[in-house]
Amino acid sequence: MSGKKGNGKGFIAEFKKFIMRGNVMDMAVGVIVGGAFTSIVTSLNQDILSPILGLFGGTDFSGLYVVMGEEEAAPVLHYGNFITAVINFLITAFVIFLLLKAINAVSSKIGREKKEAPEAPTTKKCPFCKSEIAIDATRCPHCTSQLEESAQ
């Protein structure tokens, strides 16, 4: 770090520049949307999938626990909540995978449609010395030969 002179203003300006960069804003939006998405997936798991899985397994995972002792203040391990959290994670990861796969498919399809036509040539070969010259040249700058209009 350099001396104290201008450190405060430089630091604030640098921080402001960092915050205003597009990728930081994109990341902030992603975190906010991710939080909302997580609550949707949690609700999907707790309100829809866990009861359905409970029909087949005979139990709802969120109610599973083990009491670690006999006294009233004994610790309780709520391993059912952990199983629910793991299922939430797997569902979230799977849904994100499907979204990214769909986005990549659409992106590649759009990329194939947007392939640009090849650029028109800007140079041609001199028929006499075979040097690269401008497409609209009437005389070769290398061998000074007079070029025909149709030569390329």
N, CA and C atoms as a LAMMPS dump frame, in Angstrom:
ITEM: TIMESTEP
0
ITEM: NUMBER OF ATOMS
456
ITEM: BOX BOUNDS ff ff ff
-5.0000000000000000e+02 5.0000000000000000e+02
-5.0000000000000000e+02 5.0000000000000000e+02
-5.0000000000000000e+02 5.0000000000000000e+02
ITEM: ATOMS id mol type element x y z
1 1 1 N 0.841 -1.189 0
2 1 2 C 0 0 0
3 1 3 C 0.875 1.237 0
4 2 1 N 0.427 2.253 -0.67
5 2 2 C 1.177 3.496 -0.687
6 2 3 C 0.859 4.295 0.562
7 3 1 N 1.397 5.475 0.631
8 3 2 C 1.258 6.312 1.821
9 3 3 C -0.183 6.672 2.122
10 4 1 N -0.368 7.521 3.185
11 4 2 C -1.709 7.886 3.637
12 4 3 C -2.384 8.882 2.71
13 5 1 N -1.623 9.587 1.898
14 5 2 C -2.166 10.649 1.074
15 5 3 C -3.197 10.101 0.081
16 6 1 N -4.433 10.582 0.152
17 6 2 C -5.474 10.207 -0.793
18 6 3 C -6 8.786 -0.624
19 7 1 N -5.615 8.11 0.449
20 7 2 C -6.015 6.718 0.641
21 7 3 C -7.521 6.578 0.792
22 8 1 N -8.162 7.472 1.556
23 8 2 C -9.594 7.383 1.8
24 8 3 C -10.397 7.573 0.53
25 9 1 N -10.109 8.641 -0.207
26 9 2 C -10.846 8.92 -1.431
27 9 3 C -10.569 7.862 -2.483
28 10 1 N -9.335 7.425 -2.597
29 10 2 C -8.981 6.401 -3.577
30 10 3 C -9.666 5.084 -3.275
31 11 1 N -9.725 4.733 -2.003
32 11 2 C -10.368 3.492 -1.595
33 11 3 C -11.855 3.536 -1.905
34 12 1 N -12.508 4.655 -1.582
35 12 2 C -13.945 4.807 -1.838
36 12 3 C -14.212 4.767 -3.341
37 13 1 N -13.377 5.463 -4.119
38 13 2 C -13.562 5.473 -5.571
39 13 3 C -13.36 4.079 -6.151
40 14 1 N -12.356 3.382 -5.638
41 14 2 C -12.095 2.021 -6.11
42 14 3 C -13.254 1.096 -5.759
43 15 1 N -13.788 1.239 -4.536
44 15 2 C -14.928 0.422 -4.117
45 15 3 C -16.154 0.728 -4.98
46 16 1 N -16.391 2.015 -5.246
47 16 2 C -17.526 2.414 -6.081
48 16 3 C -17.379 1.833 -7.488
49 17 1 N -16.184 1.864 -8.03
50 17 2 C -15.936 1.297 -9.357
51 17 3 C -16.191 -0.212 -9.351
52 18 1 N -15.755 -0.886 -8.281
53 18 2 C -15.965 -2.326 -8.144
54 18 3 C -17.453 -2.658 -8.089
55 19 1 N -18.208 -1.912 -7.293
56 19 2 C -19.64 -2.169 -7.116
57 19 3 C -20.408 -1.902 -8.408
58 20 1 N -20.005 -0.908 -9.168
59 20 2 C -20.746 -0.526 -10.36
60 20 3 C -20.425 -1.384 -11.58
61 21 1 N -19.452 -2.285 -11.453
62 21 2 C -19.161 -3.179 -12.574
63 21 3 C -20.356 -4.078 -12.801
64 22 1 N -20.605 -4.433 -14.039
65 22 2 C -21.782 -5.232 -14.398
66 22 3 C -21.816 -6.592 -13.751
67 23 1 N -20.661 -7.274 -13.662
68 23 2 C -20.697 -8.637 -13.138
69 23 3 C -21.034 -8.666 -11.652
70 24 1 N -20.717 -7.617 -10.899
71 24 2 C -21.084 -7.572 -9.481
72 24 3 C -22.597 -7.408 -9.357
73 25 1 N -23.165 -6.564 -10.19
74 25 2 C -24.618 -6.373 -10.173
75 25 3 C -25.32 -7.663 -10.594
76 26 1 N -24.785 -8.329 -11.607
77 26 2 C -25.366 -9.6 -12.039
78 26 3 C -25.318 -10.625 -10.917
79 27 1 N -24.202 -10.641 -10.19
80 27 2 C -24.062 -11.585 -9.084
81 27 3 C -25.078 -11.273 -7.978
82 28 1 N -25.288 -9.989 -7.692
83 28 2 C -26.26 -9.605 -6.664
84 28 3 C -27.664 -10.042 -7.071
85 29 1 N -28.016 -9.824 -8.314
86 29 2 C -29.33 -10.258 -8.808
87 29 3 C -29.434 -11.776 -8.71
88 30 1 N -28.36 -12.482 -9.062
89 30 2 C -28.36 -13.942 -8.98
90 30 3 C -28.576 -14.451 -7.569
91 31 1 N -27.955 -13.781 -6.599
92 31 2 C -28.119 -14.191 -5.201
93 31 3 C -29.567 -13.983 -4.749
94 32 1 N -30.143 -12.862 -5.131
95 32 2 C -31.53 -12.569 -4.738
96 32 3 C -32.491 -13.559 -5.39
97 33 1 N -32.324 -13.785 -6.685
98 33 2 C -33.193 -14.742 -7.382
99 33 3 C -32.964 -16.147 -6.831
100 34 1 N -31.705 -16.483 -6.525
101 34 2 C -31.398 -17.79 -5.95
102 34 3 C -32.084 -18 -4.614
103 35 1 N -32.144 -16.964 -3.797
104 35 2 C -32.849 -17.062 -2.515
105 35 3 C -34.335 -17.322 -2.71
106 36 1 N -34.925 -16.608 -3.653
107 36 2 C -36.348 -16.824 -3.942
108 36 3 C -36.57 -18.224 -4.522
109 37 1 N -35.67 -18.654 -5.383
110 37 2 C -35.771 -19.973 -5.989
111 37 3 C -35.646 -21.061 -4.934
112 38 1 N -34.758 -20.859 -3.963
113 38 2 C -34.584 -21.834 -2.887
114 38 3 C -35.869 -21.989 -2.083
115 39 1 N -36.555 -20.888 -1.818
116 39 2 C -37.807 -20.999 -1.061
117 39 3 C -38.872 -21.753 -1.871
118 40 1 N -38.861 -21.585 -3.188
119 40 2 C -39.803 -22.326 -4.033
120 40 3 C -39.5 -23.818 -3.98
121 41 1 N -38.222 -24.164 -4.101
122 41 2 C -37.841 -25.58 -4.078
123 41 3 C -38.105 -26.178 -2.695
124 42 1 N -37.858 -25.427 -1.633
125 42 2 C -38.141 -25.91 -0.286
126 42 3 C -39.637 -26.198 -0.129
127 43 1 N -40.464 -25.305 -0.632
128 43 2 C -41.902 -25.533 -0.569
129 43 3 C -42.303 -26.748 -1.406
130 44 1 N -41.714 -26.894 -2.588
131 44 2 C -41.997 -28.06 -3.418
132 44 3 C -41.672 -29.347 -2.668
133 45 1 N -40.538 -29.336 -1.996
134 45 2 C -40.122 -30.538 -1.262
135 45 3 C -41.015 -30.794 -0.044
136 46 1 N -41.202 -29.778 0.794
137 46 2 C -41.931 -29.96 2.045
138 46 3 C -43.435 -30.156 1.822
139 47 1 N -44.003 -29.426 0.88
140 47 2 C -45.454 -29.435 0.719
141 47 3 C -45.969 -30.456 -0.302
142 48 1 N -45.091 -30.897 -1.212
143 48 2 C -45.556 -31.807 -2.26
144 48 3 C -44.8 -33.134 -2.239
145 49 1 N -43.463 -33.074 -2.363
146 49 2 C -42.702 -34.315 -2.504
147 49 3 C -42.595 -35.121 -1.214
148 50 1 N -42.338 -34.466 -0.083
149 50 2 C -42.207 -35.211 1.175
150 50 3 C -43.48 -35.975 1.531
151 51 1 N -44.667 -35.368 1.423
152 51 2 C -45.875 -36.149 1.698
153 51 3 C -46.063 -37.321 0.728
154 52 1 N -45.708 -37.111 -0.55
155 52 2 C -45.832 -38.214 -1.52
156 52 3 C -44.846 -39.323 -1.168
157 53 1 N -43.6 -38.946 -0.838
158 53 2 C -42.614 -39.948 -0.423
159 53 3 C -43.05 -40.621 0.88
160 54 1 N -43.727 -39.869 1.725
161 54 2 C -44.237 -40.436 2.964
162 54 3 C -45.28 -41.508 2.723
163 55 1 N -46.039 -41.383 1.65
164 55 2 C -47.024 -42.425 1.312
165 55 3 C -46.329 -43.745 1.011
166 56 1 N -45.221 -43.676 0.275
167 56 2 C -44.51 -44.892 -0.106
168 56 3 C -43.631 -45.422 1.02
169 57 1 N -43.024 -44.531 1.776
170 57 2 C -42.133 -44.951 2.857
171 57 3 C -42.849 -45.071 4.182
172 58 1 N -44.06 -44.587 4.258
173 58 2 C -44.837 -44.667 5.479
174 58 3 C -44.49 -43.592 6.496
175 59 1 N -43.632 -42.651 6.125
176 59 2 C -43.251 -41.609 7.085
177 59 3 C -42.886 -40.325 6.361
178 60 1 N -43.008 -39.226 7.076
179 60 2 C -42.57 -37.921 6.586
180 60 3 C -41.188 -37.666 7.189
181 61 1 N -40.21 -37.351 6.365
182 61 2 C -38.836 -37.214 6.836
183 61 3 C -38.67 -36.125 7.895
184 62 1 N -39.444 -35.049 7.79
185 62 2 C -39.242 -33.928 8.704
186 62 3 C -39.57 -34.288 10.153
187 63 1 N -40.298 -35.344 10.391
188 63 2 C -40.644 -35.734 11.752
189 63 3 C -39.673 -36.726 12.378
190 64 1 N -38.631 -37.115 11.678
191 64 2 C -37.68 -38.101 12.206
192 64 3 C -36.661 -37.425 13.115
193 65 1 N -36.483 -38.003 14.314
194 65 2 C -35.484 -37.464 15.242
195 65 3 C -35.068 -38.556 16.22
196 66 1 N -33.949 -38.301 16.886
197 66 2 C -33.447 -39.207 17.914
198 66 3 C -33.112 -38.363 19.143
199 67 1 N -33.627 -38.774 20.316
200 67 2 C -33.318 -38.091 21.571
201 67 3 C -32.053 -38.716 22.137
202 68 1 N -31.053 -37.9 22.449
203 68 2 C -29.748 -38.375 22.91
204 68 3 C -29.676 -38.332 24.442
205 69 1 N -30.465 -39.109 25.097
206 69 2 C -30.437 -39.15 26.554
207 69 3 C -31.836 -39.317 27.1
208 70 1 N -31.893 -39.349 28.451
209 70 2 C -33.166 -39.596 29.1
210 70 3 C -33.716 -38.369 29.813
211 71 1 N -32.837 -37.421 30.164
212 71 2 C -33.321 -36.263 30.915
213 71 3 C -34.073 -35.3 29.999
214 72 1 N -34.737 -34.334 30.647
215 72 2 C -35.588 -33.407 29.917
216 72 3 C -34.795 -32.51 28.966
217 73 1 N -33.576 -32.136 29.308
218 73 2 C -32.751 -31.242 28.49
219 73 3 C -31.826 -32.015 27.55
220 74 1 N -32.152 -33.264 27.254
221 74 2 C -31.297 -34.083 26.383
222 74 3 C -31.311 -33.516 24.965
223 75 1 N -30.153 -33.54 24.307
224 75 2 C -30.107 -33.045 22.928
225 75 3 C -30.92 -33.941 21.99
226 76 1 N -31.47 -33.311 20.965
227 76 2 C -32.302 -34.027 20.004
228 76 3 C -31.681 -33.848 18.615
229 77 1 N -31.446 -34.964 17.953
230 77 2 C -30.943 -34.926 16.579
231 77 3 C -32.124 -35.056 15.627
232 78 1 N -32.385 -33.991 14.893
233 78 2 C -33.476 -33.986 13.92
234 78 3 C -32.913 -34.396 12.557
235 79 1 N -32.593 -35.679 12.421
236 79 2 C -31.996 -36.144 11.176
237 79 3 C -32.993 -36.134 10.025
238 80 1 N -34.26 -36.105 10.306
239 80 2 C -35.274 -35.984 9.253
240 80 3 C -35.172 -34.637 8.552
241 81 1 N -34.885 -33.589 9.329
242 81 2 C -34.685 -32.266 8.727
243 81 3 C -33.456 -32.278 7.823
244 82 1 N -32.424 -33.002 8.225
245 82 2 C -31.222 -33.112 7.405
246 82 3 C -31.543 -33.836 6.097
247 83 1 N -32.313 -34.921 6.179
248 83 2 C -32.706 -35.646 4.964
249 83 3 C -33.517 -34.723 4.054
250 84 1 N -34.409 -33.941 4.637
251 84 2 C -35.196 -32.985 3.867
252 84 3 C -34.296 -31.951 3.203
253 85 1 N -33.288 -31.455 3.926
254 85 2 C -32.346 -30.475 3.355
255 85 3 C -31.552 -31.085 2.207
256 86 1 N -31.134 -32.349 2.347
257 86 2 C -30.403 -33.02 1.264
258 86 3 C -31.303 -33.166 0.04
259 87 1 N -32.558 -33.542 0.262
260 87 2 C -33.499 -33.663 -0.859
261 87 3 C -33.708 -32.298 -1.511
262 88 1 N -33.843 -31.235 -0.696
263 88 2 C -33.959 -29.873 -1.248
264 88 3 C -32.771 -29.545 -2.128
265 89 1 N -31.568 -29.865 -1.641
266 89 2 C -30.355 -29.583 -2.4
267 89 3 C -30.359 -30.338 -3.723
268 90 1 N -30.686 -31.621 -3.681
269 90 2 C -30.678 -32.424 -4.904
270 90 3 C -31.718 -31.92 -5.906
271 91 1 N -32.888 -31.553 -5.424
272 91 2 C -33.922 -31.026 -6.316
273 91 3 C -33.466 -29.697 -6.909
274 92 1 N -32.899 -28.821 -6.071
275 92 2 C -32.41 -27.533 -6.557
276 92 3 C -31.335 -27.731 -7.616
277 93 1 N -30.367 -28.605 -7.333
278 93 2 C -29.294 -28.86 -8.291
279 93 3 C -29.852 -29.427 -9.59
280 94 1 N -30.817 -30.328 -9.498
281 94 2 C -31.402 -30.931 -10.692
282 94 3 C -32.157 -29.899 -11.516
283 95 1 N -32.948 -29.047 -10.863
284 95 2 C -33.705 -28.022 -11.582
285 95 3 C -32.752 -27.023 -12.242
286 96 1 N -31.694 -26.613 -11.531
287 96 2 C -30.716 -25.699 -12.122
288 96 3 C -30.032 -26.364 -13.308
289 97 1 N -29.702 -27.65 -13.175
290 97 2 C -29.111 -28.39 -14.291
291 97 3 C -30.035 -28.361 -15.505
292 98 1 N -31.326 -28.623 -15.289
293 98 2 C -32.279 -28.61 -16.401
294 98 3 C -32.407 -27.222 -17.019
295 99 1 N -32.437 -26.184 -16.179
296 99 2 C -32.519 -24.818 -16.696
297 99 3 C -31.294 -24.468 -17.531
298 100 1 N -30.104 -24.785 -17.017
299 100 2 C -28.881 -24.482 -17.758
300 100 3 C -28.808 -25.271 -19.056
301 101 1 N -29.261 -26.518 -19.006
302 101 2 C -29.269 -27.338 -20.222
303 101 3 C -30.2 -26.717 -21.266
304 102 1 N -31.375 -26.26 -20.841
305 102 2 C -32.318 -25.624 -21.761
306 102 3 C -31.762 -24.305 -22.298
307 103 1 N -31.154 -23.515 -21.419
308 103 2 C -30.576 -22.232 -21.846
309 103 3 C -29.452 -22.468 -22.847
310 104 1 N -28.594 -23.459 -22.592
311 104 2 C -27.5 -23.76 -23.519
312 104 3 C -28.035 -24.253 -24.857
313 105 1 N -29.093 -25.058 -24.841
314 105 2 C -29.674 -25.542 -26.093
315 105 3 C -30.242 -24.388 -26.907
316 106 1 N -30.969 -23.493 -26.252
317 106 2 C -31.528 -22.33 -26.947
318 106 3 C -30.405 -21.427 -27.45
319 107 1 N -29.393 -21.232 -26.62
320 107 2 C -28.265 -20.378 -26.997
321 107 3 C -27.526 -20.93 -28.205
322 108 1 N -27.287 -22.238 -28.229
323 108 2 C -26.587 -22.82 -29.371
324 108 3 C -27.452 -22.776 -30.622
325 109 1 N -28.766 -22.929 -30.466
326 109 2 C -29.669 -22.843 -31.614
327 109 3 C -29.662 -21.43 -32.179
328 110 1 N -29.707 -20.436 -31.314
329 110 2 C -29.663 -19.044 -31.758
330 110 3 C -28.303 -18.752 -32.388
331 111 1 N -27.236 -19.303 -31.817
332 111 2 C -25.893 -19.105 -32.361
333 111 3 C -25.772 -19.678 -33.76
334 112 1 N -26.374 -20.846 -33.993
335 112 2 C -26.336 -21.441 -35.332
336 112 3 C -27.123 -20.588 -36.322
337 113 1 N -28.242 -20.002 -35.874
338 113 2 C -29.055 -19.18 -36.758
339 113 3 C -28.369 -17.863 -37.087
340 114 1 N -27.556 -17.366 -36.164
341 114 2 C -26.924 -16.068 -36.351
342 114 3 C -25.559 -16.15 -37.022
343 115 1 N -25.184 -17.312 -37.528
344 115 2 C -23.885 -17.407 -38.194
345 115 3 C -23.851 -16.39 -39.322
346 116 1 N -22.823 -15.593 -39.273
347 116 2 C -22.706 -14.538 -40.26
348 116 3 C -22.2 -15.101 -41.582
349 117 1 N -22.616 -14.442 -42.65
350 117 2 C -22.109 -14.812 -43.964
351 117 3 C -20.623 -14.475 -44.008
352 118 1 N -19.849 -15.27 -44.723
353 118 2 C -18.429 -14.961 -44.787
354 118 3 C -18.21 -13.568 -45.38
355 119 1 N -17.216 -12.891 -44.841
356 119 2 C -16.928 -11.538 -45.301
357 119 3 C -16.429 -11.568 -46.737
358 120 1 N -16.772 -10.519 -47.454
359 120 2 C -16.302 -10.407 -48.83
360 120 3 C -14.782 -10.236 -48.798
361 121 1 N -14.083 -10.829 -49.76
362 121 2 C -12.626 -10.709 -49.751
363 121 3 C -12.19 -9.263 -49.963
364 122 1 N -11.104 -8.885 -49.306
365 122 2 C -10.566 -7.53 -49.439
366 122 3 C -9.253 -7.53 -50.209
367 123 1 N -8.724 -8.731 -50.49
368 123 2 C -7.476 -8.829 -51.243
369 123 3 C -7.628 -9.867 -52.35
370 124 1 N -6.693 -9.804 -53.284
371 124 2 C -6.615 -10.792 -54.355
372 124 3 C -5.143 -11.037 -54.649
373 125 1 N -4.847 -12.05 -55.438
374 125 2 C -3.465 -12.36 -55.811
375 125 3 C -3.162 -11.746 -57.172
376 126 1 N -1.99 -11.184 -57.262
377 126 2 C -1.526 -10.673 -58.548
378 126 3 C -1.271 -11.885 -59.457
379 127 1 N -1.823 -11.906 -60.673
380 127 2 C -1.624 -13.07 -61.54
381 127 3 C -0.178 -13.204 -62.046
382 128 1 N 0.599 -12.165 -61.875
383 128 2 C 1.969 -12.199 -62.384
384 128 3 C 2.975 -12.597 -61.296
385 129 1 N 2.93 -11.917 -60.13
386 129 2 C 3.923 -12.208 -59.079
387 129 3 C 3.331 -12.968 -57.894
388 130 1 N 2.033 -13.197 -57.909
389 130 2 C 1.319 -13.96 -56.874
390 130 3 C 1.342 -13.295 -55.492
391 131 1 N 1.569 -12.005 -55.418
392 131 2 C 1.538 -11.26 -54.152
393 131 3 C 0.102 -10.885 -53.814
394 132 1 N -0.169 -10.721 -52.517
395 132 2 C -1.48 -10.257 -52.065
396 132 3 C -1.574 -8.764 -52.327
397 133 1 N -2.646 -8.352 -52.986
398 133 2 C -2.853 -6.936 -53.262
399 133 3 C -4.304 -6.593 -52.982
400 134 1 N -4.604 -5.303 -52.913
401 134 2 C -5.973 -4.85 -52.649
402 134 3 C -6.889 -5.318 -53.773
403 135 1 N -8.123 -5.631 -53.421
404 135 2 C -9.083 -6.181 -54.375
405 135 3 C -9.368 -5.213 -55.519
406 136 1 N -9.325 -3.92 -55.269
407 136 2 C -9.654 -2.932 -56.298
408 136 3 C -8.42 -2.355 -56.999
409 137 1 N -7.246 -2.963 -56.792
410 137 2 C -6.015 -2.472 -57.425
411 137 3 C -6.069 -2.712 -58.927
412 138 1 N -5.552 -1.743 -59.695
413 138 2 C -5.455 -1.892 -61.151
414 138 3 C -4.011 -2.133 -61.592
415 139 1 N -3.084 -1.911 -60.659
416 139 2 C -1.67 -2.155 -60.932
417 139 3 C -1.07 -2.787 -59.676
418 140 1 N -0.248 -3.793 -59.818
419 140 2 C 0.382 -4.473 -58.692
420 140 3 C 1.456 -3.576 -58.094
421 141 1 N 1.412 -3.319 -56.78
422 141 2 C 2.445 -2.47 -56.17
423 141 3 C 3.799 -3.184 -56.053
424 142 1 N 3.818 -4.501 -56.225
425 142 2 C 5.062 -5.258 -56.083
426 142 3 C 5.804 -5.386 -57.413
427 143 1 N 5.072 -5.828 -58.454
428 143 2 C 5.741 -6.044 -59.74
429 143 3 C 5.364 -4.983 -60.769
430 144 1 N 4.507 -4.072 -60.421
431 144 2 C 4.013 -2.967 -61.252
432 144 3 C 3.322 -3.411 -62.531
433 145 1 N 2.849 -4.627 -62.576
434 145 2 C 2.128 -5.114 -63.755
435 145 3 C 0.741 -4.502 -63.812
436 146 1 N 0.292 -4.234 -65.013
437 146 2 C -1.065 -3.74 -65.225
438 146 3 C -2.014 -4.929 -65.072
439 147 1 N -3.048 -4.774 -64.239
440 147 2 C -3.97 -5.874 -63.942
441 147 3 C -5.23 -5.739 -64.755
442 148 1 N -5.775 -6.858 -65.155
443 148 2 C -7.068 -6.846 -65.819
444 148 3 C -8.148 -6.723 -64.749
445 149 1 N -9.278 -6.226 -65.113
446 149 2 C -10.377 -6.026 -64.158
447 149 3 C -10.895 -7.34 -63.593
448 150 1 N -10.868 -8.421 -64.336
449 150 2 C -11.454 -9.686 -63.895
450 150 3 C -10.467 -10.572 -63.138
451 151 1 N -9.179 -10.212 -63.07
452 151 2 C -8.176 -11.064 -62.402
453 151 3 C -8.407 -11.053 -60.897
454 152 1 N -8.323 -12.245 -60.268
455 152 2 C -8.443 -12.333 -58.816
456 152 3 C -7.467 -13.292 -58.284
